[in-house]
């Protein structure tokens, strides 16, 4: 079956902490808030192979194009209307209403297909469809609309729909009498009301749409119409009686996949209007400029606060960042932004940065410090080791690892020994990643380890800038000691 996601090359992660650690759950909830659970679930299907990543990225670049984006958003609205027509047709009890809703539903479906096919064809002629996936979608639509059954359905539906839409009456109420004149009036009833009452602030709505049930006036109007247009109503009855399932199951399965790309394209547009930058990552050594934590940026943008961005550079012979520095200095935020960079790259989307280059990683794993759980009956250290176990296997070779404050309950000596073993395992299995820690010794755990440090200014205040720098034994300790009045001078003054 044709798919825009290439789901065969993915694994569906059920590791909830993966999204929670990187705050991806918050981001995805925001991205998909108007798109439904079918689209949201697709954000769990993480590609494992480079081919799937690039396949999606090419599609997303096409979807992001203004012409294609507009065509697909129009298609989405039409398909939502199609679904609504079907639902309303199921609810009404009058046979005639059911037939009209069936006709409208089918017309909406066929019109959506024809419109999308035409607009994608126009985009292709302008060389704006560059991805294999979007060209395959156009070929699929072309094949679908060329089928003999569809062509006949389209012809009958269009003829009946145009005839129905062409019915016009002028209804006049005067001296407690209704006068019905057929063939009079143009446009929609709402437009007629607007012409009669210009400069009115309220949006006019047809009273005939107030309820699905017929009023006595509507019933009488239809009775008169059925007398004069017996042929139309006979053909409509036969049309619905002979109706067969027409909607392509394959197209319906493709609909949420289109939503996958459209939801992020729409989200990116909204965020760009707020001044947040996105870029299409290139394939190469790990580097980025202006990288930021998207989840934190969402909050900052809403509160009109500055979004802190940093750069990333991991040279070919380097494997792991070890990040140290003062508390509240932006270390965890930096680690999250790196994890988000890898995730969105693997999903085929643009990334929250000014520029970025990302190599292929088989998988993305995270391990963030959590509070001791009373439910498991284990201590915090044991919980950490249990969570590490599935990450430290040969099958995870070539993955990207994000570790935040591991072994904090162990003595420093033990934490150093265990931390070095963890780093050795991942580097020996060709993994790359970042290890946030308060243990400065880990920054010298191997030749492929890069020491990063969260910066402070001359007064010891956090700058939230992450730079290559040697770890300091007691990074930020003096500032904390002074803050809580524990310097030698402060203690001496209190005792004197």
N, C-alpha and C positions, 0 to 999 in steps of 0.2 A: 504493500500500500504506500502511495506517495505521502511523504511527511515533510513539513518545513522545519522539523526539529531534529531529524535523524536520531530518534530515541534509542536506536539499537546501539549507538556508541556512547551511552550514558549509564550512570548508576544513580538510583534514587536514594538520596541520603535520608536516613531516619534518625540521624544523630542530632537531636534537638539542640544540644549545647553548641554545635557548630554555628548555627544561626544566632544564638543568643550571645555567644562569646564575641562575635564581630558586630553585634547589633544589626545583623542583616534582617532579622525578623521585623524590626521596626521599619527598615527601609522598604522591604518588600510589601509590607502592609500598606505603606503610603503609596507605593507605585501601583498597586493593584486594587485600591479601595473602591474603584468604580467598575471593576472588570470581573468579579466573581471568583469563586473557589477553583473553577476549572483552569483559569489562567494562573492563579496563584500557585497551584500545585505544580505547574510546569517549571517554576523557579527552583524546585527540588531536584529536577533532572539535570544533574551536573555532568557535562561531557568528560570522558576520560582520554579520548584520543584527539590529536591536533586537527585531524581532518574534520571532525564534528565542530570543533571550535571555529575553524575558519569558515566552514559552511554557514554557520549561524551568523558570523560576523559580516560576511558578504551580504546576506539577506538583510541584516539590520542596517547596513549602509544604504541599501536600496530603499528600505522602508522609511528611513530618515529623510530621504529626498522629498522635497515639497510636493512634487507632482504625484508621486506614488503614495505618500502619506495621506494626502487629501483624498485620493481614490479609495484607499483602504478604509479610511474613517467614514466615508460616505457609505461604503459597503457594509460596514459594521452597523450604522444607523438603520439601513434598509433591512438587514437581517434581524435586528431587534424588533422592527415594525412587523416583519413577517411572523416572528414568533408571537407577538402580541395579537395579531389578527387571528392566528390559530387558536389562541387561548380564549379570545372573545367569542369566536365561532362555537367553541365547545360549551360556553355558558348559556347562550341564548336558546330559547325553546321553540320560537317560531321557525317553521321550515324555510320560509322565504329569507329570513335573516341569516339562517345558517348557510344558505346557498350563496348569498351575497358576500358573506365573510369568507367563504371558501374561494370564491372568485377573486376577491381582493387579496387574500393570502397568496394564491398562486401567482397573481400578477406581480405582487411585491417581490416574490422569490425570483421570477423570471427577469424582471426589470433589474434587480440587483446584480444578477449574473451578467446580463448583457452590458450593463453600464460599466461594471468592473473590467470585463473583458475588453471593452472598447478603450477605456482609459489606460489599461496596462499595455495594450497594443500601441497606443499613441506614445506612451513612455518608451517602449522598445524602439520605435521608429526614431526617436530622438536620442537613442543610445543611453537611456537612463536606467535600463534594467541590466545590470552587470552581473548579478548573482545567478548561479545555477538554479537555486531554489525558486526565485521569482520567475525565471523563464519557464521552469517546469510548471509553476502555477498557471501561467498564461496558457501553456500548451494543454493543461488539464481542463481549463475553462473552455478553450476552443473545442476540444474533443467532446466535452459534456454538452455544449450547446449545439453541436453538429449531429447528435444522435437523432434518429428518425422520430422516436417517441417524443422527445423533447420538442422538436420542431413543430410537430402537430399540436402538442399541448400549448405551445407558445402562440400559435396561430389562432386557435380557438379562444384562448384566454384573452388575447389582445382584442379580437373582434367583439367579444361580449363586453369586455371592460370599457372599451371606447364607446360602445353603444349606450351602456349604462351611464357613463360619465357625461354623455351628451344630452341626457334627459334634462329639460328645463321647464319650470312652471313659474307663473306669477300668481301668488296667493294674496288676495285682497280681502280685508275685513271692513265692512261698512254696513251700518244700520243693522247690526246683529246678523249679518249674513256673510258667509265666505264665498268668494268668487274664485274659481280655479281656471286659469288660462294656460294651456300647454304651449311650450315652445318659446316662452318669453323669459327674459333674464339671461345674464351672462355672469361668468365668474362664480365665486363662492359666496355663500350666504353671509359669512362674516364680512367680506368685502363690501357687499351690498349695504350692510348696517353701517359700516364705516363711512360710506359715501353719504348716507342719509343723516349721519350725525358727525360732521367733521369737527376736528379740534377737540375730540373727546379723549380724555387721558386713559380711560379703561380699555382693556383689550376685549373686543367683542367675541362672544362665543355663540355658536348656533344652539338654540334651545332644543333642536332635534337631537343633539348629542348628549343631552343631560341624562338620559337613561337608555338602557338597552331595550327596555320594554316599549312597545308601541303605545302611543296615546290614541285616543279615539279619532283625532284629526288625522294622524298619520295613517291609521288603518283605512280611513275613508279615502285618502289620497291614493293609497296603494290599490284600493279596490277599483278606483276609476282608471288607474294606469293599466291594471291587468286586463281590463276590458278592451282597451285600445291597442295594447301591445302584447296580444296573446302569443305571437310568434317568439318574441324575446323571452318571455317567461317559460315557454315550453322548451326552448333551446337551453336555457339556464338550468331547468330541472333535469334535462337529459345529460347536460355537461357534468352536473354533480353526481348523478346516478351512475354514470360511466367512469367516474374519477378513480384513479389508481394512485398508490403512493408515488410521488414524483421527486421528492427532495433527495438529493444524493447523500447517502450516509457518509461517504468519503469527504464531501464538502463540509458536512456538519462537524466532522472530527477535525477538519482543518481550521474551523472557525476559532476555537480557543488558541490554536497555535499562532494564528495571525494576531490574536490579542496579546500573546506573549511579547511579540516585537512592538506592537503598537503601544502597549501600556508603558514600556520603558521609553519609547520615543516621545510620547506625550509628556511623561514625567520629566525627561531631560529638557524639553522645551520650556516647561514651567520653571524649572530650576535655573535654566540659563537666563530667563527673564529677571531672576533675582540676583544675577551676577555670578552664579556658580559656573565654573568651567568644566567642560568634559572634552575628552579627546579619544580618538580611535587608537588603541595600542598597536604598536608594531611588534613583529616577532624578532626577538634578539636577546641580548644580555639584559638582566634586570636593572632598569633605571627608570626614574620618573622625576619630573619637576612640577612643583606646585601641587603635590599630592595632599589630599585632605580626607578626614573622616566624614563620609557623607551623612551618617546618622547624626553626628554632632553638628554638621553644617545645616541640616534641616532645622534644628532648634535655633541655631545662631541666626539663620536667615529670617526666621519668624520674629526674633527679638531684636533684629537690626544690629547684631553684634558681628565683629570681625571674625572671619573664618581663618583659622591658623593653618598654613600649608607648609610642607617641608619637601625636601628633595631626597631621592633614593639613588644609590649607586652601589651595585655589587659586581665587582670585576670578575672576569671569567675564572680566575684561580681562587676566588673567594666563595665560601659556602654559607656561613652563618653570621648574622649580626648578633652581638651581645650588647644589649642596651642597659646602661646604668644611669644613675643620676638621682636628684632629690625627689622626694614624694611630691605628687601633684605637679610634676614637671612636664607632663605630656607624653610619658613613656607608653602607657597603655593605649592612648589615642593614636600614637604613631604606629604601634603594632596592629591595631584594628585597621587603620588606613591601608597598611600593606596587605592584610588579609582580604580586604574589600577589593583592592587592586587585582589580586589573583582571581578572586571569585568572579568579578564582572568580566574579566578577560576570558575566563573559561566559559562563561555563559554566552559569549559572543557580543556583548554590549560595549558601549563606550565606557570609559573609566573616569572617576573624579580626579582629574589632574590636568595640568597645562600640556604636558607631553609625557609619553610613556612607552617603554619597550619591555616586553615580558616574554621570557622563554616558555616553552610548554612544560607544565607540571602535570603528572598523572592525576594526583589528587591534592586536596587542600585539607589539612588537619589543624585543629586548634586545641589548646589545653590552657584554660584560664583558672586561676585560683578561685576556689569556692569555699563557702563556709562548711564546717564539719556537719555532716548529716546525722541526725539522731535516728532516722529511719533505717539506715543501713546497718547501724550498730558498729561501724568501723570508724577508726580515727581518721583525721584529715589526711595524714600521710598515706595510709593504706588506700583511701579513696583515690588519691592522686596516682598511685601506682596502678590501681585497677583501670583507671581511665587511660593511662599511658600504654597499657599492654597491647590493645589493638593497633596503636600507632607504630609500635616498634616491632614490625614484622617485615620480612623480606618482600612481601607483596606491596608494601608502601614505597618501594624504591622509586626515586625520582619525584617525590611529593614535595609540597611546600608546607612547612611547619611553623605555626605561631604558638609560642609558649609564653605565658605571662605569670611571673612570680611562682615558680615551682619550688617545692620542698621548704616552704617558709616556716613550718613547725619543727623542722629538724635542726640539730645543732649545726653551726656554720661549717665545721669540718665535714660532717656527714653530707650536708647539702652540697658542698663543693665536690666531693667525691662522686655523688650520684649525678650531679649536674654535668660533670665532665663525661661520665659514662653515657649519658643521654646524648650529648653533643657528638661524642665519638661515634655512636651508633648511626646517627642521622648523616653525618658527613661521610662515613664509610659506605653508606647505601645511597650516595649521590642525591641526598635531599638538601634542600636549601631552606632558609627560614630566618626567624628572629626569636631571640630568647631574652625576655625582659626579666631583670633580676636585680637584687640588692647586693649580690656577691660579685665584687669587682674581680676576684681571681678568675672567674669564668671567661673574662674577656681575653685571657692569655691561654685558653685551653688548647689551642692548636694554631698551626700556621695559616689555616684557611678561615680563622675566626676574625671578624672585623669588630673593633670596639667602637660603639656609639655612646654618646653621652647627652643627656638632657641639659641644656644650658641654663646658666644663671647670669645676671648682670653684676656690675661692680658692687651693688648693695645686697647681693645674694638673693634677688628676686628671680622667679622663674621667667624665662623668655619663651618657653615652649618650642625653642628651636632645637632640633636634633642634628648633631654634627659628629663627624669622625673625631674622636678624641680618646686619649687614654683614660681608663676608669680611675676614679679617686677612691682611696680606701674608705673614707668617711664622707662621701659626697653629700653635701647639704647638712651635715651633722652640726657644724658650728652654728648655722642659722637657726636650727631647731633648738639647740641648747640655749641660745640667747633668747629665742622667742618665749621659752617657758621659764626664764629666769634661773638657769642652772649653771651659768658660768662661774668661775672661781670668784670673780669680783662680786657678782650678784649674791652668791651664797655667803660670802664673807660679810657683806654689808648687812644682811639679814641677821647674822649672829653677833654682830658688833653692837 
